[in-house]
Amino acid sequence: MSVFEVGDNLFGLDLFEDGKPFRTSAYVIRGPEPTLIETGSSTSHSYLLQGLEELGYTPEDLRHVIVTHVHLDHAGGAGMLMQAASNAMLHAHPKAARHLIDPGRLEEGVRAVYGDVMDDMYGPILPVPSNRVKIQKDLSTLDLGQGRILTFYDSPGHAKHHFCVMDNVTRGIFSGDTIGIHYRKERTGWGFDYGFPTTSPSDFDPDVMLATLDRLEALAPEVVYHTHFGPTRPARDAFQFSRRGIHAIQGMLARLPDDASPETAAIMLRAFLARDIAEVGHPVDQMDDLALDIDLDSKGMVVYMQKRKTGKL
Ligand SMILES: [Zn+2]
């Protein structure tokens, strides 16, 4: 089943990223102005349409499409969806809008990190016409009718072009990649859930991420709607595992030599995760499912160290 109910007129959709369940979700708010949060990449497009159909919607029914940031697993398919969702506006962070309108530089950056596997994993990135993109600044709001109001919060730390969105009806935050990743047991094949932040390149900054977590938690949310994956309730659990993970990352950053390679960082991160998972759950004989995240997170750690060293933070 790809659709799951998470709250009052609020549903999660499994986007089957890379063909796999429980990795990446989108959310749909039902109401007078149907709203989609996150599109996933272009390779998720057919799953997205299926999910909408299960909810009785066609893409033309959507009035609003929101992407938390422009990383491809969140917004790579925005252009493709906006062609089908002809009555919708795309809401984006002030620093994200230009990449959605003209994805050339974004594509270059992603290719530098992923290489050519990018095409298989994420598919094409189509541009969105500029007159269909609405910039949402920090603290701006979107009124969906029937008393439902979404508020946008600039939330750097994972990416400078990232916002989180608060829903007043469920007191939930659509957190994108800012309040950690909730690794569900259905995904990992382990007997327990696990949470850890994502530190992928190229904007990761642990101090900024911690400041953003403080600011978002002060809003007193009850639930966090992760893109990866589904809700964490109570919200404080997600803040807790995110902070805990960032503190661990800071410890690793302090121990790594200044000129550490991503491979060295990956070895350290993998060893930490194996120990940590053993502590919170039980020893696992495989961490296959985390391989891509460990690869990206260690690259992000090294990019951060290089920026710090050269005064470019
Ligand atoms: Zn992501």
Residues whose N, C-alpha, C, O or C-beta is under 5 A from the ligand:
A	BS01	ZN	D73 D177
